[in-house]
Amino acid sequence: MPEPRSVSRKLSAGVILVDREGRVLLQHRDDDPKIMYPGHWGITGGAGMPGETPEQTARREVQEETGLSLGSIEPFRAYYNSGAPAAGRGRGAAKRVDYELYLFHAPCDTPAEALICGEGRGLRFFAPHELPAIDVAYNHREVLTDFFASPAYPRYLRGIPFGTADDQTAGVEPLEHVRDALRAGDPWFDALMEAIALWERPRESVDGREYRYLIGGEAFDWLLLAERIIEAVGASIPEGEAERLLFSAQPPRELDDDALRDLIGTSKHRAHLNYLYGVTVEEALQYAVELDVSKERRAISSDDGGEAVRDPVFERIYDRPRDELLREFRDARCLPQVPAIGLAELREFMYWLFKYRVAHQEPARVASDTRKALAQLSRMEDAVRRSGRRPPRAPAPEMEPAEYCST
């Protein structure tokens, strides 16, 4: 019989409020030795209540501590302290607690003196250079250091989150924004990612090529959009750096998942994750199974036109042949049943297959296949890094665009 869980979970959340000068709002804690970090300064926030989401906790705490009812807030990062001893009294060993801190950020136009200090000794805005001289509670110094180094903070310095005339990108066409930024000497990757954040068109046709950035209304191929923007601005971007980004997904500087979300926004980042698992990982799964089939000597000769080679792979993954699944996909999308398939349609088909697999198979099998695909994807990425090769990226012939069935 398993032992009762000895570690509990404690959630807290807060909001980094930034004014137009790039200063962050901190709360001065009471100078009471009975509380943690007496007399220190901290980010507005606090402990969650039962049933609250991190965002609900953050909004409630800010209202209680400052009187502000926030509009739009953006997630920043989550911080975890696993197995920390819980505060409080009691006999025997201290109970172990997993602490989870969720941080958001938002603009603040209200002066500190106009805020209602609901807790602590006061509220004040601090510039980054002022923080070393004050005592900061919890891990909030680390949090603010991360925030100042993130792509989100420079946007406040430019006034973008405030949505006023100071916002240099409001109402600007994304391609023109990139060109203007490059002429001003801004780093090309920053300009590119700002344009991606501004982009609203889910698909377009340019010089006979069909670009579908948003697949199924929910899977975002940001690298395809990056390719479109880079092609439009031409020689202003270093060719070698652009090739590494587009062919090997290697940006000119380190870009982790949190940084990508800060650059392109939460909704686009969520759609990017849909594309990652629904298209990229699904392609890796098919390739992994194809390798297994080849090892088992089930591949057939090229005289069969290549279609039969795919059927063992599709039947093993989806329990149905490829042609049958492709017909069903095209019927659902009102697409013509033609022999060829273009790159844009192929990506949509791949995402449809991912959703089909999740809907029709047992969760354990879905999880197992996903782990297999991720392992294969990791091996492929390692091989590309070791080889240093840059394979050419030429688009497949496109079919005539067809609209989805109306519902």
Helices and strands as residue ranges (DSSP letters): E 7-18, E 24-28, E 41-43, E 45-47, H 54-66, E 74-85, E 96-107, G 112-114, E 122-126, G 128-133, H 140-149, H 152-157, G 160-162, H 174-183, H 188-198, E 203-206, E 209-212, E 214-215, E 219-220, H 222-233, G 234-236, H 239-248, H 257-264, H 266-275, I 276-280, H 281-295, G 302-304, H 307-318, H 322-333, H 343-360, H 363-387
